[in-house]
Amino acid sequence: MKKIYLVLIMALPLFTYGQELVSVNTEQVQELKGFKMYPNPAYGDEVYVTTSTNGTKQIKIYDVFGDVVLTDRISTNTLNVSRLVPGVYVLQVTEDKKTMTRKLVIK
């Protein structure tokens, strides 16, 4: 029994020293101030996307496989999602070189 405990104690330092943190992206992410998206889940044909500046927004919507299913540029706060089938999507909004990504559910 003593041999088993000795082997475990000697192997423990090998596991603790093998873990190092690696930082790949050191650039700070700038998020949109005052970002709101509603209704979520969406039951109708429109989703409202607002920010504090409410400038022109570049919209990309991805499906669960990562494919772009909708691309739009809006200058108002209304996004037409009538072409999307019910499901879970990822909405990416870019305005003034700042990006926000959120989950969007279409019912």
Protein Blocks (a to p, Z undefined) as FASTA:
>chain_A
ZZmmmmmmmmmmmmmmmpccddfblcdcdddehiacdddddfblbdcdddfkopacdddd
ddfkopafbdcddfbfbdcfklpccddddddddeehiacddddddZZ
